[in-house]
Amino acid sequence: MRVAFAGTPDFARAALERLHAAGFDIPLVLTQPDRPAHRGMKLQASPVKQFAQAQGIAVAQPRSLRIDGKYPEEAQAARQALDEARPDVMVVAAYGLILPQWTLAHPRLGCLNIHASLLPRWRGAAPIHRAIEAGDAATGVTIMQMDAGLDTGDMLLVERVALRPGDTTGTLHDRLADLGARLIVEALEIAACGGLTRTPQPAEGVTYAQKIDKAEAQVDWSQPTAVIERRLRAFDPFPGASSRLGDETLKLWRGQVVGERSAAQPPGTVLVAGPEGIDVATGDGVLRLTELQRPGGKRLPAADFLRGATLAPGARFGAAPP
């Protein structure tokens, strides 16, 4: 089976590596154009491109696949590359570009997507973040037959994963990437024998995982403690929850729900600062911050953070500097 692949970040690279290791013929990889990265802002190839090039797989990086769009020459070149690759199927994982109808219909078996949720819950761009933020008890991976809608295609394989109490987007991402890589190999092996069964998604239970906006990173201390704690984990490693303290904006990486607060203390007020953490009043209780980061600094346990800072009860997170 000839498998074209479309993907960009580490989540997609895990699947490409597994497909390559399983012996599938991969004549072409589509991935996003190189982007500026890190402090030097030098152009950097995507994780998918890095692996493909290391294996000698042809790579195309169009900015769009729409023949009638802004970059028609690039789209035409990608179409020609797919024509020459003659794929039986295309696997898509976190590619980042919309696939127009000509792309969906190009391989004889269509395009199969690795989606990191239990569809129809969390269609869209950020299903891992949103599952943690919402406090879902479980998520998973759906292998989906792509159609023209936003993650609306028929389901081919589904596997459920329980969320762990301390899961961050980083830890859950890695588990789901491994699962997605395994499931797509399984799906293609079944497809090669003509045994894949398509199941339409239920009409009930549809939710959308909107793309993460950096503005969401600002902690609203008037929210319930459990909501804030989940958001800290949902935004780890990107974009990182944050809050102003004095004249600095700190990254807040870990927290624990520890109890109730006095109604006299406004949300964001530091109640206790000690080796176990920094207790901060919330809308309905207390969140103990256990890992923080100063601008330009490293992520530190609260005890180490406090060695370089004097933080007395009564200080206020989220307040403007005096």
KAJOLIN-V209389 format. One record per residue. N is the residue number from 1. RES is the residue in one small letter. SS is DSSP state (a for helix, b for strand, c for the rest). D_FIRST is the distance of its C-alpha to the first C-alpha in whole Angstrom. Layout:
# KAJOLIN-V209389
n: {N & N}
res: {RES & RES}
ss: {SS & SS}
d_first: {D_FIRST & D_FIRST}
This chain:
# KAJOLIN-V209389
n: {1 & 2 & 3 & 4 & 5 & 6 & 7 & 8 & 9 & 10 & 11 & 12 & 13 & 14 & 15 & 16 & 17 & 18 & 19 & 20 & 21 & 22 & 23 & 24 & 25 & 26 & 27 & 28 & 29 & 30 & 31 & 32 & 33 & 34 & 35 & 36 & 37 & 38 & 39 & 40 & 41 & 42 & 43 & 44 & 45 & 46 & 47 & 48 & 49 & 50 & 51 & 52 & 53 & 54 & 55 & 56 & 57 & 58 & 59 & 60 & 61 & 62 & 63 & 64 & 65 & 66 & 67 & 68 & 69 & 70 & 71 & 72 & 73 & 74 & 75 & 76 & 77 & 78 & 79 & 80 & 81 & 82 & 83 & 84 & 85 & 86 & 87 & 88 & 89 & 90 & 91 & 92 & 93 & 94 & 95 & 96 & 97 & 98 & 99 & 100 & 101 & 102 & 103 & 104 & 105 & 106 & 107 & 108 & 109 & 110 & 111 & 112 & 113 & 114 & 115 & 116 & 117 & 118 & 119 & 120 & 121 & 122 & 123 & 124 & 125 & 126 & 127 & 128 & 129 & 130 & 131 & 132 & 133 & 134 & 135 & 136 & 137 & 138 & 139 & 140 & 141 & 142 & 143 & 144 & 145 & 146 & 147 & 148 & 149 & 150 & 151 & 152 & 153 & 154 & 155 & 156 & 157 & 158 & 159 & 160 & 161 & 162 & 163 & 164 & 165 & 166 & 167 & 168 & 169 & 170 & 171 & 172 & 173 & 174 & 175 & 176 & 177 & 178 & 179 & 180 & 181 & 182 & 183 & 184 & 185 & 186 & 187 & 188 & 189 & 190 & 191 & 192 & 193 & 194 & 195 & 196 & 197 & 198 & 199 & 200 & 201 & 202 & 203 & 204 & 205 & 206 & 207 & 208 & 209 & 210 & 211 & 212 & 213 & 214 & 215 & 216 & 217 & 218 & 219 & 220 & 221 & 222 & 223 & 224 & 225 & 226 & 227 & 228 & 229 & 230 & 231 & 232 & 233 & 234 & 235 & 236 & 237 & 238 & 239 & 240 & 241 & 242 & 243 & 244 & 245 & 246 & 247 & 248 & 249 & 250 & 251 & 252 & 253 & 254 & 255 & 256 & 257 & 258 & 259 & 260 & 261 & 262 & 263 & 264 & 265 & 266 & 267 & 268 & 269 & 270 & 271 & 272 & 273 & 274 & 275 & 276 & 277 & 278 & 279 & 280 & 281 & 282 & 283 & 284 & 285 & 286 & 287 & 288 & 289 & 290 & 291 & 292 & 293 & 294 & 295 & 296 & 297 & 298 & 299 & 300 & 301 & 302 & 303 & 304 & 305 & 306 & 307 & 308 & 309 & 310 & 311 & 312 & 313 & 314 & 315 & 316 & 317 & 318 & 319 & 320 & 321 & 322}
res: {m & r & v & a & f & a & g & t & p & d & f & a & r & a & a & l & e & r & l & h & a & a & g & f & d & i & p & l & v & l & t & q & p & d & r & p & a & h & r & g & m & k & l & q & a & s & p & v & k & q & f & a & q & a & q & g & i & a & v & a & q & p & r & s & l & r & i & d & g & k & y & p & e & e & a & q & a & a & r & q & a & l & d & e & a & r & p & d & v & m & v & v & a & a & y & g & l & i & l & p & q & w & t & l & a & h & p & r & l & g & c & l & n & i & h & a & s & l & l & p & r & w & r & g & a & a & p & i & h & r & a & i & e & a & g & d & a & a & t & g & v & t & i & m & q & m & d & a & g & l & d & t & g & d & m & l & l & v & e & r & v & a & l & r & p & g & d & t & t & g & t & l & h & d & r & l & a & d & l & g & a & r & l & i & v & e & a & l & e & i & a & a & c & g & g & l & t & r & t & p & q & p & a & e & g & v & t & y & a & q & k & i & d & k & a & e & a & q & v & d & w & s & q & p & t & a & v & i & e & r & r & l & r & a & f & d & p & f & p & g & a & s & s & r & l & g & d & e & t & l & k & l & w & r & g & q & v & v & g & e & r & s & a & a & q & p & p & g & t & v & l & v & a & g & p & e & g & i & d & v & a & t & g & d & g & v & l & r & l & t & e & l & q & r & p & g & g & k & r & l & p & a & a & d & f & l & r & g & a & t & l & a & p & g & a & r & f & g & a & a & p & p}
ss: {c & b & b & b & b & b & b & c & c & a & a & a & a & a & a & a & a & a & a & a & a & c & c & c & b & c & c & b & b & b & c & c & c & c & b & b & b & c & c & c & c & b & b & b & c & c & a & a & a & a & a & a & a & a & c & c & c & b & b & b & c & c & c & c & c & c & c & c & c & c & c & a & a & a & a & a & a & a & a & a & a & a & a & a & a & c & c & c & b & b & b & b & b & c & c & c & c & c & c & c & a & a & a & a & c & c & c & c & c & c & b & b & b & b & b & c & c & c & c & c & c & c & b & b & c & c & a & a & a & a & a & a & a & a & c & c & c & b & b & b & b & b & b & b & b & c & c & c & c & c & c & c & c & c & b & b & b & b & b & b & b & b & c & c & c & c & c & c & a & a & a & a & a & a & a & a & a & a & a & a & a & a & a & a & a & a & a & a & a & a & a & a & c & c & c & c & c & c & b & c & c & c & c & c & c & c & c & b & b & c & c & c & c & a & a & a & a & b & c & c & c & c & c & c & a & a & a & a & a & a & a & a & a & a & c & c & c & c & c & c & b & b & b & b & b & c & c & b & b & b & b & b & b & b & b & b & b & b & b & c & c & c & c & c & c & c & c & c & b & b & b & b & b & b & c & c & b & b & b & b & b & c & c & c & c & b & b & b & b & b & b & b & b & c & c & c & c & c & c & b & b & a & a & a & a & a & a & c & c & c & c & c & c & c & c & b & b & c & c & c & c & c}
d_first: {0 & 4 & 6 & 10 & 13 & 16 & 19 & 22 & 24 & 24 & 23 & 19 & 19 & 19 & 16 & 15 & 16 & 15 & 11 & 12 & 14 & 11 & 9 & 6 & 6 & 9 & 10 & 13 & 15 & 18 & 21 & 24 & 27 & 29 & 32 & 35 & 35 & 38 & 42 & 41 & 39 & 37 & 34 & 31 & 27 & 25 & 24 & 20 & 21 & 23 & 20 & 18 & 21 & 21 & 18 & 18 & 16 & 17 & 19 & 20 & 23 & 24 & 27 & 26 & 24 & 26 & 27 & 31 & 31 & 33 & 31 & 29 & 29 & 26 & 25 & 24 & 23 & 20 & 19 & 20 & 17 & 15 & 15 & 15 & 12 & 10 & 8 & 6 & 8 & 11 & 12 & 16 & 18 & 22 & 21 & 25 & 24 & 24 & 21 & 23 & 22 & 20 & 18 & 17 & 17 & 15 & 11 & 11 & 10 & 13 & 14 & 14 & 17 & 18 & 22 & 24 & 27 & 27 & 27 & 29 & 31 & 31 & 29 & 29 & 29 & 31 & 30 & 31 & 34 & 35 & 34 & 36 & 39 & 39 & 40 & 37 & 37 & 33 & 30 & 26 & 23 & 21 & 18 & 18 & 17 & 19 & 21 & 24 & 26 & 27 & 25 & 25 & 22 & 21 & 21 & 18 & 19 & 22 & 24 & 27 & 29 & 33 & 35 & 37 & 40 & 40 & 37 & 36 & 33 & 33 & 32 & 31 & 28 & 27 & 27 & 25 & 22 & 22 & 21 & 19 & 17 & 17 & 16 & 13 & 11 & 13 & 12 & 8 & 9 & 12 & 10 & 7 & 11 & 12 & 15 & 15 & 18 & 20 & 23 & 25 & 27 & 31 & 33 & 35 & 35 & 33 & 34 & 33 & 33 & 35 & 34 & 36 & 39 & 41 & 44 & 43 & 44 & 48 & 49 & 51 & 53 & 55 & 52 & 52 & 51 & 48 & 46 & 47 & 46 & 42 & 42 & 43 & 40 & 38 & 39 & 38 & 37 & 37 & 39 & 41 & 44 & 47 & 51 & 54 & 57 & 60 & 59 & 55 & 52 & 50 & 47 & 47 & 44 & 45 & 48 & 49 & 51 & 54 & 57 & 59 & 61 & 65 & 65 & 67 & 64 & 62 & 58 & 57 & 61 & 60 & 62 & 62 & 60 & 60 & 58 & 56 & 55 & 56 & 57 & 57 & 58 & 56 & 56 & 56 & 57 & 56 & 53 & 53 & 51 & 50 & 48 & 49 & 48 & 51 & 50 & 49 & 49 & 47 & 46 & 49 & 50 & 53 & 55 & 54 & 54 & 58 & 59 & 59 & 60 & 63 & 62 & 65 & 65 & 65 & 63 & 60 & 57 & 56 & 59 & 60 & 62 & 66}
